[in-house]
Amino acid sequence: MKLPLDSVRILDLSTVLSGPIAAAMLCDQGASVIKVESHEGDTSRMIGPAKGDLSAMFIASNRGKRSIALDLKAPSALPVLEALVRQSDVLINNFRPGVMDRLGLSDEALKALNPRLIHLSITGFGPTGPASSDKAYDAVIQAVGGVCASQRDPQTGHPMVLSTAVCDKLTALTAAQAVSTALFARERDGQGRKIDIAMLDATLMFQWPDAMYNHVFLDEPPTPFPEFGASQKPWKTADGFVASMAPQQAEFSGQCRALKRPEVIDDPRFKTLPLRGRHAKVLRETLEPAMAQYTTAELVSAMRREGAPMGRVNERAEVIQDPQVVHNQSCVEIDHGDVGRVRLARSSPRFDGQPLPAPRPAPHLGEHGGEILRELGWSEAQLVELQQSGVLKL
């Protein structure tokens, strides 16, 4: 099938996760992506289990792309970048403010090279302001954006860093959506656009509906509500753990019936969702012994019959074998050439009921440099010159 972003060309100058994942998502949907790396390669090539220069993280974040390795600080690299910009629909970078200017790719230069270009710039804190020049990684944004404060150690009450790069990934989702919007608008008006996304801003938007709901009302604010999810933690079963949520009254009633505790339904402390939130500690102490009497399978089955949401807590290796994951074909195995088969998560959107094709392999560092330059019109002599001068790594 023809993919939605077929013929869209993306130049990916970004590193690690936020920009690369955004580009990979667009690549899954049909875009052709050229990844420009330094001679050392993207830092993500060194994170996680690896075979040679292909780590698990790099493969998942750069699937389907082609790679060219350039010394971007060398003056003779600029003509290559300019040629790539001219043929691109989208440029993605996640450099700190000022880096693109120093590379010779200021906003004005990009507009002169390609007026229809969609330029996505991801920064940690934004293009201006007191922290704009600070380096930012996921844990830093988790700290500043309130994610750490939303996750507290149950014993000490200390803030915690989530053991997943949540801010990078939610920024990638925000970025991919913004690029798609800009491409749609360009179809209507023919105009290129500059998109600025700060990881901090994307994180606050992510936090606001629940983790920050006590900071919404400004005029005569109502009584603060208990922190969202403060009592939400897995329930111990006879042989494992489950997690549940029952915000609707029918779901809460079903949960109590499944646990054979119907009297809890009419307890005045738990009659409404706000009351259950204010008495969450007591409610948990009430239901914990009942949960522990049943096996995980018994609980999931009983809750399903009663229409009460519940899920088995899968260990990471068990996720792959979950019956619904298998049914959805959420994970796919692909032939990754010299590193053998790899398993990846399939891109989740389905268009007209059809899943997107399995991801294509990620590139070795500089794997496609010669191929890309030949497409741009560089001669073999010019390739040799770039290589010998240390600008191009093949």
HUVEN-V319130 format. One record per residue. RES is the residue in one letter. OMEGA is omega as a letter, one per 20 degrees, with the letter a starting at -180 (* if undefined). Layout:
res:RES omega:OMEGA
res:RES omega:OMEGA
This chain:
res:M omega:r
res:K omega:a
res:L omega:a
res:P omega:a
res:L omega:r
res:D omega:r
res:S omega:r
res:V omega:a
res:R omega:a
res:I omega:r
res:L omega:a
res:D omega:r
res:L omega:a
res:S omega:a
res:T omega:r
res:V omega:a
res:L omega:a
res:S omega:r
res:G omega:r
res:P omega:a
res:I omega:r
res:A omega:r
res:A omega:r
res:A omega:r
res:M omega:r
res:L omega:r
res:C omega:r
res:D omega:a
res:Q omega:r
res:G omega:a
res:A omega:r
res:S omega:a
res:V omega:r
res:I omega:a
res:K omega:r
res:V omega:a
res:E omega:r
res:S omega:r
res:H omega:r
res:E omega:a
res:G omega:r
res:D omega:r
res:T omega:a
res:S omega:r
res:R omega:a
res:M omega:a
res:I omega:r
res:G omega:r
res:P omega:a
res:A omega:r
res:K omega:a
res:G omega:a
res:D omega:r
res:L omega:r
res:S omega:r
res:A omega:r
res:M omega:a
res:F omega:a
res:I omega:a
res:A omega:a
res:S omega:a
res:N omega:r
res:R omega:r
res:G omega:a
res:K omega:r
res:R omega:a
res:S omega:r
res:I omega:a
res:A omega:a
res:L omega:r
res:D omega:a
res:L omega:a
res:K omega:a
res:A omega:a
res:P omega:a
res:S omega:r
res:A omega:a
res:L omega:r
res:P omega:r
res:V omega:r
res:L omega:a
res:E omega:r
res:A omega:r
res:L omega:r
res:V omega:a
res:R omega:a
res:Q omega:a
res:S omega:r
res:D omega:a
res:V omega:r
res:L omega:r
res:I omega:r
res:N omega:r
res:N omega:r
res:F omega:r
res:R omega:a
res:P omega:r
res:G omega:a
res:V omega:a
res:M omega:r
res:D omega:a
res:R omega:r
res:L omega:a
res:G omega:a
res:L omega:r
res:S omega:r
res:D omega:a
res:E omega:r
res:A omega:r
res:L omega:r
res:K omega:r
res:A omega:r
res:L omega:a
res:N omega:a
res:P omega:a
res:R omega:a
res:L omega:r
res:I omega:a
res:H omega:r
res:L omega:r
res:S omega:r
res:I omega:r
res:T omega:r
res:G omega:a
res:F omega:a
res:G omega:a
res:P omega:r
res:T omega:r
res:G omega:a
res:P omega:a
res:A omega:a
res:S omega:a
res:S omega:a
res:D omega:r
res:K omega:a
res:A omega:r
res:Y omega:a
res:D omega:a
res:A omega:r
res:V omega:r
res:I omega:r
res:Q omega:a
res:A omega:a
res:V omega:a
res:G omega:r
res:G omega:r
res:V omega:r
res:C omega:a
res:A omega:r
res:S omega:a
res:Q omega:a
res:R omega:r
res:D omega:a
res:P omega:a
res:Q omega:a
res:T omega:a
res:G omega:a
res:H omega:r
res:P omega:a
res:M omega:r
res:V omega:r
res:L omega:a
res:S omega:r
res:T omega:a
res:A omega:a
res:V omega:a
res:C omega:r
res:D omega:a
res:K omega:r
res:L omega:r
res:T omega:r
res:A omega:r
res:L omega:r
res:T omega:a
res:A omega:a
res:A omega:r
res:Q omega:a
res:A omega:r
res:V omega:r
res:S omega:r
res:T omega:a
res:A omega:r
res:L omega:r
res:F omega:r
res:A omega:a
res:R omega:r
res:E omega:a
res:R omega:a
res:D omega:r
res:G omega:a
res:Q omega:r
res:G omega:a
res:R omega:r
res:K omega:r
res:I omega:r
res:D omega:r
res:I omega:r
res:A omega:r
res:M omega:r
res:L omega:a
res:D omega:r
res:A omega:r
res:T omega:r
res:L omega:r
res:M omega:r
res:F omega:a
res:Q omega:a
res:W omega:a
res:P omega:a
res:D omega:a
res:A omega:a
res:M omega:a
res:Y omega:r
res:N omega:a
res:H omega:a
res:V omega:a
res:F omega:a
res:L omega:a
res:D omega:a
res:E omega:a
res:P omega:r
res:P omega:r
res:T omega:r
res:P omega:r
res:F omega:r
res:P omega:a
res:E omega:a
res:F omega:r
res:G omega:a
res:A omega:a
res:S omega:a
res:Q omega:r
res:K omega:a
res:P omega:r
res:W omega:r
res:K omega:r
res:T omega:r
res:A omega:a
res:D omega:a
res:G omega:a
res:F omega:r
res:V omega:r
res:A omega:a
res:S omega:r
res:M omega:a
res:A omega:a
res:P omega:a
res:Q omega:a
res:Q omega:r
res:A omega:r
res:E omega:r
res:F omega:r
res:S omega:r
res:G omega:r
res:Q omega:r
res:C omega:r
res:R omega:r
res:A omega:r
res:L omega:a
res:K omega:r
res:R omega:a
res:P omega:a
res:E omega:a
res:V omega:a
res:I omega:a
res:D omega:r
res:D omega:a
res:P omega:r
res:R omega:a
res:F omega:a
res:K omega:a
res:T omega:r
res:L omega:r
res:P omega:r
res:L omega:r
res:R omega:r
res:G omega:a
res:R omega:r
res:H omega:a
res:A omega:a
res:K omega:r
res:V omega:r
res:L omega:r
res:R omega:r
res:E omega:r
res:T omega:a
res:L omega:a
res:E omega:a
res:P omega:r
res:A omega:r
res:M omega:a
res:A omega:a
res:Q omega:a
res:Y omega:r
res:T omega:r
res:T omega:a
res:A omega:r
res:E omega:a
res:L omega:a
res:V omega:r
res:S omega:a
res:A omega:r
res:M omega:r
res:R omega:r
res:R omega:a
res:E omega:r
res:G omega:r
res:A omega:a
res:P omega:r
res:M omega:r
res:G omega:r
res:R omega:r
res:V omega:r
res:N omega:r
res:E omega:a
res:R omega:a
res:A omega:a
res:E omega:a
res:V omega:a
res:I omega:a
res:Q omega:r
res:D omega:a
res:P omega:a
res:Q omega:r
res:V omega:r
res:V omega:a
res:H omega:a
res:N omega:a
res:Q omega:a
res:S omega:r
res:C omega:a
res:V omega:r
res:E omega:r
res:I omega:r
res:D omega:a
res:H omega:r
res:G omega:a
res:D omega:r
res:V omega:r
res:G omega:a
res:R omega:r
res:V omega:r
res:R omega:r
res:L omega:r
res:A omega:r
res:R omega:r
res:S omega:a
res:S omega:a
res:P omega:r
res:R omega:r
res:F omega:a
res:D omega:r
res:G omega:a
res:Q omega:r
res:P omega:r
res:L omega:r
res:P omega:r
res:A omega:r
res:P omega:r
res:R omega:a
res:P omega:r
res:A omega:a
res:P omega:r
res:H omega:a
res:L omega:r
res:G omega:a
res:E omega:a
res:H omega:a
res:G omega:r
res:G omega:a
res:E omega:a
res:I omega:a
res:L omega:r
res:R omega:r
res:E omega:r
res:L omega:r
res:G omega:r
res:W omega:r
res:S omega:r
res:E omega:r
res:A omega:r
res:Q omega:r
res:L omega:r
res:V omega:a
res:E omega:r
res:L omega:a
res:Q omega:a
res:Q omega:r
res:S omega:r
res:G omega:r
res:V omega:a
res:L omega:r
res:K omega:r
res:L omega:*
